[in-house]
Amino acid sequence: MLKNTTPAEFKVVIDHHICRRCKRCLQNCSFGVYSFADRVVPDNSKCVACQRCVGYCPEGAIEITSNPAAFKYSANWTPEHRKNIWKQAEQGGMLLTGMGCDLPYPILFDSMLLDACQVTNPSIDPLREPMELRTYLGRKPDSLQVETGKDGKLKSKTPFEPQIKLEVPIIFAPMSYGAVSLNTHKSLVMAAKEVGTVMNTGEGGLHKDLYSYGDNIIVQVASGRFGVHAEYLDAGVAVDIKIGQGAKPGIGGHLPGEKIGMEISKTRMIPIGTDALSPAPHHDIYSIEDLRQLIYAIKEATNYKPVSVKIATVHNVASIASGIVRAGADIVYLDGFRGGTGASPTVIRNHVGIPIELALAAVDDRLRQEGIRNQASIIAAGSIRSSADAAKAIALGADAVAIGTAALIALGCRVCQMCYTGKCAWGICTQKPELTARLDPEEGAERLTNLLRSWALEIKEMLGSLGVNAIESFRGSRERLRGVGLDKQTLDILGIKPAGR
């Protein structure tokens, strides 16, 4: 085996003057960084900066810093390029990573600003006046006919397709049981029930303990069909067909066999210890017509519950979304190239796909031009980091947004990007019992509930400043956005004006 010559990425500094030698760092580190020989000794090469040891050191004696190893400067051959080549020269394999793209591509949300009312159009105080964040996901009718009932009130004569009611325009993104722990799923679904929204199971099926939360769950059908059976399809309020994922467009998934224990084996319906491989394509979908067959097969199997189709945002995303809507989908889920993942080849995560901001604007435009925007709702995902990102996505045309990484950060994730190792020190992306026990579902649900309610309050404040009292009235209102420092072509695609105009 070749010797590892790659410099450590991080340096662990211990203040031995205040260290009480309690060995709590040894107990909490799941990556084997620490050993004890008269005093705590760190192995810098194993540190991933998950910060677990820092958070649980009773004396605050540990500090993790970037390794100041000096590299000869080169604008072309960055330290990251050199480290990657050294790793591949030693190991002879693909570089894997977790979470979303971390390269410094422009973040368009940060170059968009919202409008606000001043003199002629009064703002609204959300603390004293009604403010509606409720939204409905699903197919809407082309027109609406009403009649007066016996009680004198107007009521609709037009039948509606089944809808998913959200009290806040935010859902929890698909994260499979296997990629994340059962306690993570419990935290997500309990928070979804408390707030009045939904979580998506991801492609790993649904644990039997969570079937009782079906009113707050969207179940997913992916290319591997893991855990898919009649009871599962009927368990949630909707079914999501996963075609692509923002962090790895065009490729399949892989859950290592060491993560397939008894419970995951039962849930996914695969043997214990076998790798769970999701093929890149669905082997029964090679055209829009094939997709339509699956959509309507699922609808018939579930008494016509809403069906969503999740795709990665790629260059021709608007045409793809149009075909998906015409194939009968009730929801189009757009996952931008910064979307998170439990495991992906680094080269795919960092270099394939397009930003959610551009894709969302293009899809909304295309569906409006074709007169079919009402036939499907749009969910935007792919690194929604704050309530401001959510509001801007809705202004660009989304009906709701989905958060994955933000939800995990609320649970304690430090974004060390080592999800694929199964050693998550915070009990989030692991199946090791001693680690999963670190995440209390009750506490996790409270954290997630607090996050969504905080974002809801902030969205209400933003709507109030705009003089808008309902999120439905704000959807697609690009005239309330302005771009700062964006070129004309980008502004044209986004459909917004430059600041000052």
C-alpha positions, 0 to 999 in steps of 0.5 A: 500500500502506498504511503499517504503523503497528503498534508492533513487538512486540519490541525487540532490544538489542545491547551494542555494547561487546562485539559483535565484529561477526562477523555471526553474527546476520545469518547465523542470523536467517531473518526478516531482522531484522539488517543491517550498516552499520559495526555490526549494526543491528536492525529491531525490526518483523521480530523474532518472538523466536525467540531464534536470534540470542541462542543463537548470539551468541558474546559474548552481546551480544544481548537481546530484550525486549518492546517497552515501547511505552505504550498507554493502559490499557483493561481492554476494549481490550487492546493485543492487540485494538488491534494486531490491528485495526491489522493487519487495517485495513492488510492486509484479511485473516484473522490467522494464527498457529501453535502452540496457543491462548495466551489465559489460559483456565483450565488444568485440569491445573494445578488437579488434584493426585494422591493419594499413599500414606502409612500403610495403603497402602504406596508402591512404589519404582520403582527396586527393584520392577517397574513396568509402563508398557507399554500396548496400543492397540486394541479389547479383547474383551468377556470373556476365556476362558482354558485351561491349555496343555500346559506348565501355563501359562494362555493365552487362548482369546479371539481379540484384535484387532490391537494397537499395543504402546507401551513408554511411554504417549506417542506423537508427535502428527500433524505433516505433512511439509510443515508440518514438515521431513523432518529433523523427521520423521526425528527423531520416527520414530528416537526412536519406534523407540528408545523403543518408541512410534509417531509419526503422519505427519499428513496429508502422506503419508510420505517414501520414506526412512521406510518402513523405520520402519513398525513405529513409524508411524501413517499418516494419511488426511485430507480432502485424501487427500494421499499416500494410496495402497495402499503408504502405507496398508500402511506403518504399524502403524495408520491414522488418519482425521483428521476434526478438529484441536484448533487449528482445529475445523471448518475445513480445512488449507492448505499454501502452494505455496511449501512444495511443492518436489520431495520434498513434491510426490512425497510428497503426489502434487500438482504442485510449487508448488501450494497443498495445500488440505484441505477442511473435511469429507471429501467422502465422510463426512456421517454415522456410516454414511459413516465406518463405510464408510471405516473398514472399507474401510481395514481391508480394504485393510490386512488389518484393522490398527487404525483410529483416528479423530481429532476436535477436542474440541467441545461434543458430543464424547461423543456423537461419540466414541460414534458413532465407536466404534460405527462400528468405530474401534479408537482415538479420538484427542481433540485439545483446543483448545490443540493446536498447528498449523502454521497456523490463523486466530487467531480459530478457534484462540483461540475454538473448541473445549473443553479436553481435560480436560473432553472426555476425562472426558466421553468416558470417562464416556459410553463406560463408561455405554454399555458400550463402553469396551473397544471402543476406546482413547483418546488424549488430546492438546492441550497435554500439557506434562509428565509430570504432565499425561500422568499426570493425563490417564491418570487421567481415562481416556486409554490414552495421550497424544500430544505435538506442541508439547512434541516440537518444543520438545525439538527447539529450538522457541522457540514464536514462533508463526510456523510458517506463514511457513516461515521457522523459524530452527531448521529445524523448520517450514520447507522451505528447505534452508539452514534445514532443514539446521540440524536434525540428525536424529541429535541431534533423535532423541537429544533426543526420546529423552531427553525420553520417557525422562525423562517415563517415569521421572517417571511411574513415580515418580508411580505408585510414590507412588500404590502402583500398579505398572502404568499399566493399573491407573491408567487411569481412576482418578479417585479418585486425583485431587483438584481445587483451586479448581474449581467444583462443575460442573467437578468433576462433569464431571471426575468428581473430588472437591475437595481435602480430601474 
